[in-house]
């Protein structure tokens, strides 16, 4: 069951950030949330970069769908990035990247 990201973010924006709710670009992007990567990009757009400790703690709570994992692994392969580089870009542990590679045989 996929969460209704549009409803979740609509409620947050209307209640806590009404000035951002008015922005047409943000409202248009809200309609295109379909994968974990889309949600992470949208989250960064709305709330900005998390501070180190907040980002570190919330990183443990992230989950990725298969489409997002494959997209990350394709991006790594296309750009010739190491596990360390891709883990820094997406703030995912190197062990997770290695595990995904073994699971999806990439």
ZIURBEL-V288583 format. One record per residue. N is the residue number from 1. RES is the residue in three letters. PSI is psi in degrees with one decimal (999 if undefined). D_CENTER is the distance of its C-alpha to the mean C-alpha in Angstrom with 2 decimals. Layout:
BEGIN
N | RES | PSI | D_CENTER
N | RES | PSI | D_CENTER
END
This chain:
BEGIN
1 | UNK | 123.5 | 17.89
2 | UNK | 132.2 | 14.71
3 | UNK | 152.4 | 14.12
4 | UNK | 83.7 | 15.18
5 | UNK | -36.8 | 12.16
6 | UNK | -45.8 | 14.59
7 | UNK | -41.4 | 17.15
8 | UNK | -51.6 | 15.13
9 | UNK | -32.6 | 13.84
10 | UNK | -45.9 | 17.34
11 | UNK | -44.7 | 19.04
12 | UNK | -47.1 | 17.15
13 | UNK | -42.5 | 17.77
14 | UNK | -37.4 | 21.33
15 | UNK | -45.8 | 22.22
16 | UNK | -28.6 | 20.72
17 | UNK | 64.1 | 20.01
18 | UNK | -26.5 | 22.61
19 | UNK | -30.5 | 22.84
20 | UNK | -26.7 | 19.29
21 | UNK | -28.5 | 20.03
22 | UNK | -28.7 | 22.85
23 | UNK | 120.0 | 20.79
24 | UNK | -35.1 | 20.98
25 | UNK | -42.3 | 18.07
26 | UNK | -41.9 | 15.66
27 | UNK | -34.5 | 17.50
28 | UNK | -41.5 | 17.34
29 | UNK | -29.2 | 13.57
30 | UNK | -32.1 | 13.57
31 | UNK | -16.1 | 15.57
32 | UNK | 12.2 | 13.23
33 | UNK | 110.3 | 10.31
34 | UNK | -25.4 | 10.76
35 | UNK | 170.9 | 8.03
36 | UNK | -37.0 | 4.98
37 | UNK | -39.7 | 3.70
38 | UNK | -42.3 | 5.79
39 | UNK | -42.4 | 4.92
40 | UNK | -42.0 | 2.36
41 | UNK | -42.6 | 5.30
42 | UNK | -41.2 | 7.59
43 | UNK | -42.3 | 7.33
44 | UNK | -38.1 | 8.19
45 | UNK | -44.4 | 10.77
46 | UNK | -47.1 | 12.33
47 | UNK | -10.0 | 12.50
48 | UNK | -174.9 | 12.41
49 | UNK | 133.4 | 11.82
50 | UNK | 150.9 | 12.45
51 | UNK | 160.6 | 15.79
52 | UNK | -53.4 | 16.22
53 | UNK | -40.4 | 17.37
54 | UNK | -44.6 | 15.07
55 | UNK | -39.8 | 11.98
56 | UNK | -44.9 | 13.89
57 | UNK | -40.9 | 14.79
58 | UNK | -17.8 | 11.60
59 | UNK | -32.5 | 9.99
60 | UNK | -20.3 | 12.58
61 | UNK | 0.0 | 11.50
62 | UNK | 148.6 | 8.15
63 | UNK | 148.3 | 8.91
64 | UNK | 139.0 | 8.08
65 | UNK | 166.8 | 10.43
66 | UNK | -40.1 | 12.92
67 | UNK | -42.8 | 12.03
68 | UNK | -41.1 | 8.56
69 | UNK | -48.1 | 10.55
70 | UNK | -35.7 | 13.31
71 | UNK | -42.2 | 11.51
72 | UNK | -45.2 | 10.45
73 | UNK | -36.7 | 14.05
74 | UNK | -40.3 | 15.62
75 | UNK | -42.1 | 14.14
76 | UNK | -47.5 | 15.60
77 | UNK | -44.1 | 18.84
78 | UNK | -39.8 | 19.25
79 | UNK | 2.2 | 18.98
80 | UNK | 42.2 | 20.91
81 | UNK | 148.4 | 18.65
82 | UNK | 169.5 | 19.54
83 | UNK | -36.5 | 17.52
84 | UNK | -44.8 | 17.78
85 | UNK | -44.5 | 16.53
86 | UNK | -33.9 | 13.43
87 | UNK | -35.2 | 12.75
88 | UNK | -38.6 | 13.28
89 | UNK | -44.0 | 11.11
90 | UNK | 1.1 | 7.87
91 | UNK | 51.5 | 9.54
92 | UNK | 147.2 | 10.39
93 | UNK | 152.3 | 14.11
94 | UNK | -35.2 | 16.51
95 | UNK | -36.9 | 17.95
96 | UNK | -43.4 | 14.87
97 | UNK | -46.1 | 14.78
98 | UNK | -42.5 | 18.53
99 | UNK | -44.2 | 18.38
100 | UNK | -40.7 | 16.10
101 | UNK | -39.3 | 18.57
102 | UNK | -35.6 | 21.46
103 | UNK | -45.4 | 20.24
104 | UNK | 3.9 | 19.45
105 | UNK | 48.0 | 22.36
106 | UNK | 999 | 20.75
END
